[in-house]
Structures are given as C-alpha cells and as structure tokens.
C-alpha cells in the first residue's frame, strides 16, 4: 500500500504512478493528481505514449525498406519509398 504525496489517498501498488518533479525527485501520485499536475488524464497520456512508440517503429521500418529499395531497385523506387515514409509519419502521428 502506497500513499499519494499530493492528496494522501491510499493506493494499491498497481494504481500508483511515479511522477518526476522538476527538481528530479520522484513522487508517488494517484491518477486524479496526475491529471491536476499535467493537465491530461493518465489514460490519454498512456494512449499517446503507445501511439508514439508504434509511430517510431513504423517509420524505422519504412526507412529500412526505402534504403533497401534504393539499393536494389534504384533511385526511382528509393524516391517512392521516401514519399511513402513521409506519408506514414504524417498519418501515424496525426493527433486524434
């Protein structure tokens, strides 16, 4: 059992969040306090974080495929790969 350092709520281990303050100290906080501190509820934050990870992997895969296409098929296919990589980045990182 942990205690929220802002509101004093008793939390289970699985519900506690660790928040790093501006001075580098870690605090144990609850989800409502996380929303008060950051201005975003935790579920939205976690969704955006996971979406960012998936976007990075998609763009890295596209860059690798573009390099392969450029080496094996030539500049035309490499240029097409660059255009598709940019399109994947723009559509995947678009906020919804």
Secondary structure, 3 states (H helix, E strand, C coil): CEECCCCCCEECHHHCEEEECCCCCEEEECHHHHHHHHCCCHHHHHHHHHHHHHHHHHHHHHHHHHHHHHHHHCHHHHHHHHHHHHHHHHHHCCCC
